[in-house]
Amino acid sequence: MEYRTLGRSGLKISTLTMGTMTFGGAGKFARVGTTDLAGARRQIDLCLDAGINLIDTANVYSDGLSEEIIGDALDGKRRNDVLIASKARMRVGDGPNDEGLSRHHLIRECEKSLKRLKTDVIDIYFLHEWDGVTPLEETLAALDTLVRQGKVRYVGCSNFAGWHMMKALGIAGRDRYPRFVTQQIHYTLEAREAEYELLPIALDQGLGVLVWSPLAGGLLSGKYSRDKATARQLAGWHEPPIRDADRLWTIVDTLSEIGRERGVSAAQVALAWLLTRPAITSLVIGARNEAQFKDNIAAASLALSDDEKVRLDAVSRPPAIYPYWHQQQTAHRRLGPADIVAGREEIPE
């Protein structure tokens, strides 16, 4: 297992992170998975034994049951062997303050998460989603309080737009609040929008990048085709949205072809491609069972050839949107590393 430094921090995390949205199976999360405590213990042991050192969860997963299961599964015995990431922002009740990034909500939810996880500190605490109502000064001040109290070690954001992130980084620098060391985003061969803004920002600002749902909810696993929907889709789980089905299945066909040629699964090829991308630190892999985890873990040691990467890029590369196409035509001789993240058309001669 390879370990990469998380952004500008000194923290090393494995290139694969254990995702636990499948733990618990309460409410709508039953559509994703129903792993109980016994299954969670087996899966956590499997991942830790493979060298994974980060477990990712959130207060909203199965109404907190995912965090409870992690706390019970670790039970103090392996807590020092693993880092824990959690999140807050989503609605967790019916009250007017049961969602958002207010000081009230963040501090309350962090303290609840600590109790469920049976730990004194959350290693990486993510703002799970943007809140356009709460001033960022209030949100970042709340994170500063949690860090100063020793309840949180590092902070990050998830599902922010580029301008959201840059505004937060600017305020953190101005007011000397804890700076995001990472962002957690959706990024796959099928969904490469992050290459327009989020990955360039990560490169330029020194942010680590964790990728959630790196197999697009199972769509890139190779188990599904134009005529066979995924288990999540059949259960009514609609993330991520697919806007061009023909393009999706062309990508899956290419993944499957390369997988057959290499004697590995299409899922491993999709994950291995992501690990070659700029700024990527770790992929958050979730699974319903141990077999799926074992297959995904094998991707950490799969090295794709240049030809294979070219084939995958050819069927998935997004078009250059404005202002990038204009910059390619008029400024391509003075573009820096963050400007030329893949996902652009070829630079003209």
C-alpha positions in Angstrom: 0.0 0.0 0.0 1.3 3.4 -1.0 1.0 6.4 1.4 0.7 10.0 0.2 1.0 13.2 2.1 -2.4 14.9 2.6 -2.1 18.4 1.1 0.3 20.7 2.9 -0.1 18.8 6.1 2.4 16.2 7.5 -0.2 13.5 7.5 0.3 10.4 5.5 -2.7 8.4 4.3 -3.1 5.3 2.3 -4.0 5.7 -1.4 -7.2 3.8 -0.6 -9.6 4.9 2.2 -12.3 2.6 3.7 -15.8 4.1 3.0 -18.6 3.1 5.4 -21.8 4.4 3.9 -22.8 0.7 3.7 -22.6 0.3 7.5 -26.0 0.2 9.3 -28.6 0.2 6.5 -31.0 2.6 8.3 -33.5 4.6 6.3 -32.6 5.4 2.7 -29.0 4.1 3.3 -30.4 0.6 3.2 -30.4 1.1 -0.6 -26.6 1.2 -0.5 -25.8 -1.5 2.0 -26.8 -3.1 5.3 -23.5 -4.2 6.9 -24.0 -5.0 10.6 -21.4 -5.0 13.4 -20.0 -8.4 12.8 -19.6 -7.7 9.1 -18.0 -4.4 9.8 -15.5 -5.9 12.1 -14.4 -8.4 9.3 -14.3 -5.6 6.7 -12.3 -3.2 8.9 -9.8 -6.0 9.8 -9.4 -6.8 6.1 -8.8 -3.2 5.1 -6.4 -2.4 8.0 -4.5 -5.6 7.3 -4.1 -4.5 3.7 -2.5 -1.3 4.9 -5.5 1.1 4.7 -5.1 3.6 7.5 -8.1 5.9 7.0 -11.8 5.1 7.7 -14.3 7.6 6.3 -17.8 8.1 7.6 -20.4 10.9 8.3 -22.9 11.8 10.9 -25.7 11.4 8.4 -24.9 7.8 7.3 -27.7 5.6 8.5 -28.7 8.4 11.0 -25.4 8.0 12.9 -25.4 4.2 13.0 -22.4 4.0 10.7 -20.4 5.9 13.3 -21.7 3.8 16.1 -20.7 0.6 14.3 -17.2 1.9 13.7 -16.9 2.9 17.4 -18.0 -0.6 18.5 -15.9 -2.4 15.9 -12.7 -0.6 16.9 -13.6 -0.6 20.6 -10.4 1.0 21.5 -8.4 -2.0 20.4 -7.3 -0.7 16.9 -8.0 3.0 17.3 -4.3 3.9 17.3 -3.8 1.9 14.1 -6.3 4.0 12.1 -7.3 7.5 11.2 -11.0 8.5 11.3 -12.7 11.1 9.0 -16.3 12.2 9.6 -18.5 15.0 8.3 -21.3 17.3 9.2 -23.7 19.7 7.4 -26.6 17.5 6.1 -30.0 17.5 7.8 -30.2 15.2 10.8 -33.5 16.1 12.3 -36.7 18.2 11.9 -35.6 21.3 13.8 -34.5 24.6 12.2 -30.9 24.2 13.3 -30.6 20.5 12.4 -28.7 21.2 9.2 -26.1 23.7 7.9 -22.7 25.0 8.9 -23.6 27.3 11.8 -21.5 27.3 14.9 -24.4 25.7 16.8 -24.8 22.8 14.4 -21.1 22.0 13.7 -20.0 21.9 17.4 -23.1 19.9 18.4 -22.7 17.4 15.7 -19.0 17.0 16.2 -19.6 16.2 19.9 -22.3 13.7 19.0 -20.0 12.0 16.4 -17.2 11.7 19.0 -19.5 9.9 21.4 -20.8 7.5 18.7 -17.2 6.8 17.5 -16.1 6.3 21.1 -13.0 8.5 20.5 -11.6 11.7 21.8 -10.7 13.2 18.4 -11.7 13.1 14.8 -8.6 13.1 12.6 -10.2 14.8 9.6 -13.4 16.7 9.9 -15.2 17.6 6.6 -17.8 20.2 5.9 -20.0 17.8 4.0 -21.7 20.4 1.7 -21.8 24.1 1.0 -24.1 26.3 3.1 -24.9 29.6 1.4 -26.7 31.0 4.4 -24.1 30.8 7.1 -21.2 33.2 6.8 -17.9 31.4 6.2 -16.4 33.4 9.1 -18.8 31.7 11.5 -18.2 28.3 10.1 -14.4 28.6 10.1 -14.4 30.0 13.6 -16.4 27.0 14.8 -13.8 24.7 13.2 -11.1 26.7 14.9 -12.8 26.1 18.3 -13.0 22.4 17.6 -9.3 22.2 16.7 -8.2 24.3 19.7 -10.3 22.0 22.0 -8.5 19.0 20.6 -11.6 17.4 19.2 -10.5 17.8 15.5 -7.0 17.5 14.1 -7.4 18.5 10.4 -10.3 20.1 8.5 -11.5 19.8 4.9 -14.5 20.4 2.7 -16.6 18.3 0.4 -18.8 19.1 -2.6 -17.7 22.8 -2.6 -17.5 24.7 -5.9 -14.2 26.3 -6.8 -15.2 29.8 -5.7 -16.5 28.4 -2.4 -13.2 26.8 -1.6 -11.1 29.8 -2.6 -13.2 32.1 -0.5 -12.8 29.8 2.5 -9.1 29.6 2.0 -8.8 33.3 1.8 -10.8 33.9 5.0 -8.8 31.2 6.8 -5.6 32.9 5.8 -6.8 36.4 6.7 -8.2 35.4 10.1 -5.7 32.7 11.0 -8.3 30.0 11.1 -7.4 26.3 10.4 -6.9 25.9 6.6 -8.5 23.1 4.6 -5.8 20.5 4.0 -8.1 18.4 1.7 -11.3 18.3 -0.3 -13.4 15.2 -0.8 -15.0 15.2 -4.3 -16.8 13.0 -6.9 -14.4 12.3 -9.7 -14.4 9.3 -12.1 -13.6 8.4 -15.7 -17.3 9.2 -16.4 -17.4 12.4 -14.3 -14.3 14.5 -15.0 -15.8 18.0 -14.3 -13.4 18.3 -11.3 -10.6 18.9 -13.9 -12.0 22.3 -14.7 -11.6 24.0 -11.3 -11.3 21.6 -8.3 -8.2 19.8 -9.3 -6.3 22.9 -10.5 -7.2 24.6 -7.2 -5.9 21.5 -5.3 -2.6 21.7 -7.2 -2.2 25.4 -6.8 -3.3 25.7 -3.2 -1.7 22.5 -1.9 -4.9 20.5 -1.1 -5.1 16.8 -0.8 -8.0 15.2 -2.8 -10.1 12.3 -1.6 -12.5 10.8 -4.2 -15.9 9.6 -3.1 -17.8 6.9 -5.2 -14.8 6.4 -7.5 -16.7 3.6 -9.3 -19.7 5.9 -9.9 -21.9 3.9 -7.6 -20.8 0.6 -9.2 -21.4 1.7 -12.8 -17.7 1.4 -13.6 -17.2 -1.9 -11.9 -17.7 -3.9 -15.2 -20.6 -5.8 -13.7 -23.3 -3.7 -15.4 -24.1 -2.9 -19.0 -26.5 -1.0 -21.1 -29.1 -3.6 -20.3 -28.4 -4.3 -16.7 -28.9 -1.6 -14.0 -26.8 -1.4 -10.8 -28.2 -2.6 -7.5 -28.2 1.0 -6.3 -30.2 2.2 -9.3 -32.7 -0.5 -8.9 -33.1 0.5 -5.3 -33.8 4.1 -6.3 -30.3 5.6 -5.5 -29.6 8.2 -8.2 -26.1 9.3 -7.5 -24.2 10.1 -9.6 -26.4 11.4 -12.4 -25.6 10.0 -15.9 -26.2 12.6 -18.6 -24.8 10.6 -21.6 -25.5 6.9 -21.3 -23.8 6.0 -24.6 -20.5 7.7 -23.4 -20.8 5.9 -20.1 -21.1 2.4 -21.6 -18.3 3.2 -24.1 -16.1 3.9 -21.1 -17.2 0.7 -19.4 -16.5 -1.3 -22.6 -12.9 0.1 -22.7 -12.4 -0.6 -19.0 -13.6 -4.2 -19.5 -11.3 -4.7 -22.5 -8.3 -3.5 -20.6 -9.3 -5.6 -17.6 -9.5 -8.8 -19.8 -6.1 -8.0 -21.3 -4.5 -7.6 -17.9 -6.4 -10.3 -16.1 -8.0 -7.9 -13.6 -11.5 -6.5 -13.1 -12.8 -3.4 -14.8 -13.1 -1.9 -11.3 -9.4 -2.2 -10.7 -8.6 -0.5 -13.9 -11.0 2.4 -13.1 -9.4 2.9 -9.7 -5.9 2.6 -11.0 -6.5 5.3 -13.5 -7.7 7.7 -10.8 -4.6 7.1 -8.8 -2.5 8.4 -11.7 -4.4 11.7 -11.8 -3.0 15.1 -10.6 -3.5 15.9 -6.9 -5.3 12.7 -6.0 -4.4 11.5 -2.5 -6.8 8.6 -1.8 -9.9 6.9 -3.2 -12.8 6.2 -0.8 -13.8 2.6 -1.5 -17.0 1.1 -0.1 -18.3 -2.4 -0.5 -21.2 -4.6 0.5 -18.9 -7.6 1.2 -15.3 -8.7 1.7 -14.9 -9.9 -1.9 -15.6 -6.5 -3.3 -13.1 -4.9 -0.8 -10.4 -7.4 -1.8 -11.0 -6.7 -5.5 -10.8 -2.9 -5.0 -7.8 -3.1 -2.7 -5.9 -4.9 -5.5 -6.1 -1.7 -7.6 -3.5 -0.1 -5.3 -0.8 -2.2 -6.9 -2.0 -2.0 -10.5 0.1 0.2 -12.8 -1.4 1.2 -16.1 0.7 1.6 -19.2 0.9 4.8 -21.1 -1.1 3.2 -23.9 -3.9 2.1 -21.6 -4.1 5.6 -20.1 -4.4 7.1 -23.6 -7.2 4.6 -24.5 -9.1 5.6 -21.4 -8.6 9.3 -22.0 -9.8 9.0 -25.6 -13.2 7.8 -24.5 -13.7 10.0 -21.4 -11.9 13.3 -21.9 -14.3 16.2 -21.5 -14.4 19.2 -23.9 -12.6 22.4 -23.1 -15.2 24.9 -21.9 -14.8 28.7 -21.7 -12.4 30.2 -20.7 -10.1 27.2 -21.2 -10.5 26.9 -25.0 -9.7 30.6 -25.3 -6.6 30.2 -23.1 -5.4 27.3 -25.2 -5.6 29.4 -28.3 -4.1 32.5 -27.0 -2.1 31.7 -23.8 -0.9 28.1 -24.2 2.8 29.1 -24.1 2.4 30.6 -20.6 0.2 28.0 -18.8 1.4 26.6 -15.5 0.9 23.1 -14.1 -2.4 23.8 -12.5 -3.7 25.2 -15.9 -3.0 22.1 -17.9 -4.7 19.4 -15.8 -5.9 16.8 -18.2 -9.5 17.2 -19.5 -8.5 19.9 -22.0 -8.4 19.7 -25.7 -5.0 19.3 -27.4 -3.0 22.6 -27.2 -2.7 24.0 -30.7 0.6 24.2 -32.5 
